[in-house]
Amino acid sequence: MNGLPDGTLPSPDDVLEAARRLQGHVVRTPVLRNEAIDALAGAELFFKCENLQLTGSFKIRGATNRLMQIDPARQKGGVVAFSSGNHAQGVARAARLLEMPALIVMPSDAPGIKVEGVRRDGAEIRFYDRHNESREAIAAAEADLREAVLVPSFDDPYIITGQGTAGVEFAEQMQAAGTPLDHLICCVGGGGLITGIALAFEALSPATKIWTAEPAEHDDWRRSLAAGEIVANAPGSRSICDAILTPAPGEITWALGKRLLAGGCAVDDTAIEDAMRQAFRHLKLVVEPGGAAALASALHDLPEAAKGKRVGVVISGGNVDPGQYARIVSA
């Protein structure tokens, strides 16, 4: 599907409509401030805390919005999704709330806390070897077998507009406080969250510049935006940010992102771990590696134009393995 059913790309109005649709189905997450982190970053930072969302990440927004679009005649077959964890949990929870069966294709090395969350919401799991098997092929085959709807993690108009409801809230919260954002930094994998947020800000805060945040060895969006065309990651590139390690921007998300995004930031895993510690120390927040990418970028790769300005930082998730988290925050 390229865009909405009529072939067009999702619009700011589609995100605003999704925000109305999801009222009462997701948490309106808070925005936090901290002067100590401001001093470290050299800017006024405003943290949108999607780690406090249902299932521990923003993914429940897009999953619920997508599942609400499924024709009642097809709901019996349920849904199939593939994910390292946060999308899996979002789809599992949305399917339970909407009373649909769900199968999630997950890598065998997915964090245990994310596997546990999927199982707790009653979804089946099909594990695969991320180095030797194709999750896309497995999910497509399972969807055909079950006559189920395949729910992609980012390159879907209803996923994008659902994720963008976090941006609607963020822009509204900043307007209500009388402090509209000059810049906003958001982690990016496939691009569903950041392009949805960018659509929301195009409607509600068009002067805000939107920047991607990625691991330094997995910076396909930063390089794609600089080149003006999709540039994929090198095969086998690694990072602790398991939630955002997609191969390249999606077709729909790139069509939106190349128009809406200002540029990219990138940080190494050491900076990501530092951001996780700063969030724990100053904000009292548990943040997973991928969820800390935007804070790490604000602290270690802040765009020159954003220094001294009001900068929104999306904390996208908090589903981190307890052992890994203990090691990082105690280092």
C-alpha positions, 0 to 999 in steps of 0.5 A, a space after each residue: 500500500 502506497 499511502 492511504 487507500 486512494 494512493 495519497 500519502 497521509 496528511 496532517 489532518 489524518 494525524 489529527 483524526 487519529 488523535 481523536 480516534 485514540 482518545 481513551 485508548 492510549 495515555 496522554 504522556 507527560 512532558 518533563 523538564 530538568 535544569 541539570 540536563 539543560 546545562 549538560 546539553 546547552 539548550 532547554 530540553 522538554 521530554 515527551 515521555 512515551 516510556 510511560 505509555 501503555 506497554 512501555 512505548 509509543 507503539 501502542 498508538 500506531 497498532 491500535 489505530 491500524 487494528 481499528 481500520 480492519 474490516 469486521 469481516 476479517 477480524 476473525 483471522 486476527 493479525 500477524 506482526 514482526 518485531 523485536 519487541 515494542 511493536 510486538 507488544 503494541 500489536 498484542 495489547 491492541 489485539 487483546 483490547 479489540 478481541 482479535 487473535 495475534 501472532 508475533 514473529 520475534 527474533 530469538 534474541 529479543 529482550 526477555 522483558 519484551 517477550 514476556 509482555 507479548 505473552 502476557 497479552 495473550 499473543 502467540 510468538 513465532 521465534 526466528 533467527 535474525 541472521 539466517 531467516 527473513 521475518 518478513 517472509 515468515 510473517 507473510 506466510 503465517 498471515 496467508 495461512 491464517 487469513 490474517 491481516 499483516 500489520 507492519 511496524 512502520 511503513 503503513 499510513 495508519 501506523 504512521 498517523 497513529 504514532 503521530 498522535 504523540 506529536 499532536 499531544 506534544 505540540 498541544 502541551 507546549 502551546 498550553 505552556 506558552 513554550 512552542 518548540 524551536 527544534 525536536 529530536 526523535 529516534 528513528 528506525 523505519 521512520 513511522 514515529 518521526 514522520 507521524 510527529 512531523 505531520 502533527 507539527 506541520 499542522 500545529 507548530 510548523 516552525 519547529 525543525 525536526 531532527 532524527 536520532 540514530 546509532 552512529 553505525 546505523 545512521 541510514 536516515 542521516 545519510 539519506 537526508 544528506 544525500 537526498 535519496 535512500 541510503 541503506 545501512 551496511 549489512 551486519 551493522 550493530 548497536 545496543 539500540 535493538 528497537 531501531 535497527 531497521 535496514 533503511 527508511 521505508 517507502 512511505 516514511 521516506 516520501 514524508 521524511 525527505 520533505 518534513 525533516 531538517 537533518 540527522 544526528 548520530 551517536 555511538 553506544 557509549 553516548 546512548 548508555 550515558 543518556 540512559 544514566 542521565 535519564 535515571 539520575 535526573 528524570 527518574 526514568 527507565 529508558 531503553 537504549 533505542 528510547 534514549 537515542 534522542 536524549 543522547 543526541 541532545 547531549 552529544 550531537 546537538 545541531 548547531 542551530 538548536 543550541 540555546 533553543 527550546 528543544 523537544 526530546 522524544 523518550 520513545 520507550 522503556 522496555 529494557 532488559 533488567 540485567 542490561 539496564 543494571 549494568 549500564 546505570 551502575 557503570 
